[in-house]
Amino acid sequence: MPTAEVEPIAINVQITKEQLMVELEDGRTISIPLAWYPRLQHASPAERKRWQLLGDGYAIEWTDVDEHIGIEALLAGRRSGESEKSLARWLTTRR
């Protein structure tokens, strides 16, 4: 019997020194190692707190650190695709 797929929708975000936790509309909370997203890992606590949901909650954006993460990507276990060279260049601009 076919089932209807429901788009995963984020409703809240919390970040600790080691984890990114995303609360979904369906009641689940997913926890991802912060090390998977180096820009967030290198961000200040204040920058980490300044996030916004895009659309109806299909993605999270941190404009201060130019990070954008789709909820489906989190559920699929996809880490940041940023190259080491790009990250190093970004870190240089933060000094």
N, C-alpha and C positions, 0 to 999 in steps of 0.2 A: 504494500500500500504506500503510495507516495506521500511524503510529508512536505509541508511548506517550510522553506528555509527562512530564517529570520536574520536580518543583518545585525551583526553585533554592534551595539551602541554603548559608548562610554558615557557615564554620568558623573564620575568623580575620579580624581587623580591624587595620589599621595606619593611622595618620594622621601626615602630615608637615605642615609649615606651609602647603602648597598642595594636598595631595591626600588623599582618602579612598580607601584601597585595601581591597577586600574579597576574600578568598580563598573560593572556592566549593568545595563538596564534589566537584564533577565535574572539578576540576583547573584551572578558569579563575580568573583574578584580574582584577577590574575596578577601574578607577581613575577617580575622579570628582573634578572640581575642588571643593575645599573651599568655595569661594565660593558654590556651589549651596546650601549649608547654613549660613546666617549664624550660627546659634547655635553650631555647632561651630567656625566660623571665629573667633568672639569668645571661645570657651572657653579656659581655661588649658590648658597641656600636661597637667597632672595630671587635669583634668576630662575631657579627650579620651581619656585612658588608661582611665578608669573606664566601660567599656562592658560590656554583657551581651547575649547572644543570647537572643531570645525564642522560645518553643516549641522546635522542632527546628532553629532557625536561619533561620526565615522572615523575621526582622526583627532590627534592632540597636537597642538603647536606651541612651541616656545620661541617667540619671535626674538627675544634677547640673544639666543644662542643659535638661531636659524636651524632649529630642529623641528621636524614634522614626522609624526609616527602614525601610521594607519592602524586601526584596531584589528583588522583582519591580519595584518603583518605580525602583530603581537601574538595573536592566537595561532598563527602558523609557525611561530618560533623563529622568525626572521630577525637577525641582528642588523645593526646599522651597516649599510653598504659603503660607507665612506672609506676612502683609501687612507693609508698612513700618511702619504704625502699631503693630501688635502687637510687632514686633521692637524698635521704639523704646521701648515700654513695658517690655519685658523687660530691655533694656539699662539702663534707669533703675533697675530693682530690683537690679541687680548692683553699683551704685556704693556 
